[in-house]
């Protein structure tokens, strides 16, 4: 990344989200249809509330409160003719979003998905490969729906994790809601950042354990997951989470990092499995007021950027197969693939949410093709040189390959 550190940028975006209630919203009448998935499968979606009895929730004061998260699974499915796609946000999710941000959730009324709730899994003899996902700090996993649907349509099961208290809102299947807490969302202080990173990393590993259980006993998913083929990916802090989870867990075979700085083991010692890094080619410079609000100096930003780049190179150069793709005209939240499609519903939202100047369809195609090809090659073992071939048609990128 050229200018603005991911860590500082995420902090400022959260500040801006909290102030967006002052923006006048003009709800558009026309539908905003997310991109049609290109794969051979229709897409199902199922939501699970999971509780880890072996971990105490560190972000609440109740010592008897176990760590609980929401898992949303996107999968190849077979809808009935009478089935209709799910809403972009459920009613409880929409209400929680409006409460936290001050933005009327009516902006999502006409956003159309292509996923069907709890439909049967498409028949499979050997099970579908599994991809674990962690979002950027604060961002609901719903903002990546188009990416999940595309991967599921190509025969992957995507397990998207909502990290409670670190996202704008997390809504459990029983309707209970938890919203973002400062300690669970602050990554400026290294000690607290490491705490949050550890919680998120353990969330991802816990989900992989739970998928093993669901593959054995769940009425919907039993027998449909190929847990010998597992990848992980994430956006921003979620990219760091996915990478650290791979370092700690041999079951994860490859990681895709969407514009995320790396920390700790992955940044210091590198990785020993395939790794792809997609980066925004530009970022807006923070103003003096933004720096003051974040409690950081410009010199500290530069130091963070230098350390961030060094950590990324350590991972790329140590990986047996490392790839870096820079999207020119993309900003940090371009990688929340839905935002470029519906962000225009808020005046100035494209700038505020950092979706950049790259055309929404182009950014979506680059991201989905690169990520799918990477996992096809390194999780599904479907061929060689697939990443290079997938991105070759695109002109708004810089592609660099590391390792053998």
Secondary structure, 3 states (H helix, E strand, C coil): CCCCCHHHHHHHHHHHHHHHHHCCECCCCCCEECCCCCCCCEEEEEEEEEEEEEEECCCCCCCCCEEEEEEEEEEEEECCCCCCCCECCCHHHHHHHHHHHCCCHHHHCCEECCEEECCEECCCCCCEEEEEEECCCECCHHHHHHHHHHHHHCCEEEEEEECCCCECEEECCCCCEEECCHHHHCCCCHHHHHHHHHHHHHHHHHHHHHHHHHHHHCCCCCCCEEEEEEEEEEECHHHHHHHHHHHHCCCCCEEEEECCCCCHHHHHHCCCCEEEEEEECCCCCCCHHHHHHHCCCHHHHHHHHHHHHHHHHHHHHHCCEEEEEEECCCCHHHHCCCHHHHHHHECCHHHHCCCCCCCHHHHHHHHHHHHHHHHHHHCCCCCCCHHHHHHCCCCCEEEEEEEC
